Each structure stands twice: as C-alpha cells, then as structure tokens.
Amino acid sequence: MEDLVEHCGEKVDIGNLYRTLRRMEMDGWITSDWSKNEAGPDRRNYTITKEGREFLETAATSLVKTDKLINRFLEGYQRDVQNNKAL
C-alpha cells in the first residue's frame, strides 16, 4: 500500500480501491484469497483472470487509440496557435 503513491503518481483512496477490487471480483476479472502473515495481519492477494486480462487488453487498446486522437488534436491546435490562426 505504501508504494501506491509512487506507482500511481497521486494519493489513492484506499476505501474506493477495495470497493473497485470487490466489483472487479464480482465481474470475474480478478480472484482473491487470503494468505497467512506471521509478521502481521493476514493479507488478501488478488490475481487477474483470463477474462480480466482480455478486458485489460481491450481497454489498453482503446486508450492507445484515444491517446493518438488527443495527440493529433493537440498537434493541430499547436500548429494553429503558432500560425496565429483564430479558432
């Protein structure tokens, strides 16, 4: 949990994270189980399922397409600003 800020780039709402994980488990995208931790409280471990991996791949592909569209828009916008064109 301590590494979430480093990995995500901003503070993560832990309650919302666990609600999202439960929803993902109900949707069949992940599974979870408990592991004993001798040094502290037991831990819940999450594993992505085949369906979750397929969804992730589809979502990532969609985000790549969206990213390309946004970059194309911004390039055109910057070009117009540099040419002093009125928008």
For each residue, the residues with C-beta under 8 A, 3 or more apart:
1: 4 14
2: 5
3: 6 7
4: 1 7 8 12 17
5: 2 8 9 10 11 12
6: 3
7: 3 4
8: 4 5 12
9: 5
10: 5
11: 5
12: 4 5 8 16 17
13: 16 17
14: 1 17 18
15: 18 19
16: 12 13 19 20
17: 4 12 13 14 20 21
18: 14 15 21 22
19: 15 16 22 23
20: 16 17 23 24
21: 17 18 24 25 30 32 46
22: 18 19 25 26
23: 19 20 26 27
24: 20 21 27 29 30 52
25: 21 22 28 29 30 31 32 46
26: 22 23
27: 23 24 51
28: 25 49 51 52
29: 24 25 48 49 51 52 55 56
30: 21 24 25 46 47 48 49 52
31: 25 46 47 49
32: 21 25 44 45 46 47
33: 44 45
34: 42 43 44 45
35: 42 43 44 45
36: 42
37: 40 41 42 43
38:
39:
40: 37
41: 37
42: 34 35 36 37
43: 34 35 37
44: 32 33 34 35
45: 32 33 34 35
46: 21 25 30 31 32
47: 30 31 32
48: 29 30 52 53 56
49: 28 29 30 31 52 53
50: 53 54
51: 27 28 29 54 55
52: 24 28 29 30 48 49 55 56
53: 48 49 50 56 57
54: 50 51 57 58
55: 29 51 52 58 59
56: 29 48 52 53 59 60
57: 53 54 60 61
58: 54 55 61 62
59: 55 56 62 63
60: 56 57 63 64
61: 57 58 64 65
62: 58 59 65 66
63: 59 60 66 67
64: 60 61 67 68
65: 61 62 68 69
66: 62 63 69 70
67: 63 64 70 71
68: 64 65 71 72
69: 65 66 72 73
70: 66 67 73 74
71: 67 68 74 75
72: 68 69 75 76
73: 69 70 76 77
74: 70 71 77 78
75: 71 72 78 79
76: 72 73 79 80
77: 73 74 80 81 87
78: 74 75 81 82
79: 75 76 82 83
80: 76 77 83 85 87
81: 77 78 84 85
82: 78 79
83: 79 80
84: 81
85: 80 81
86:
87: 77 80
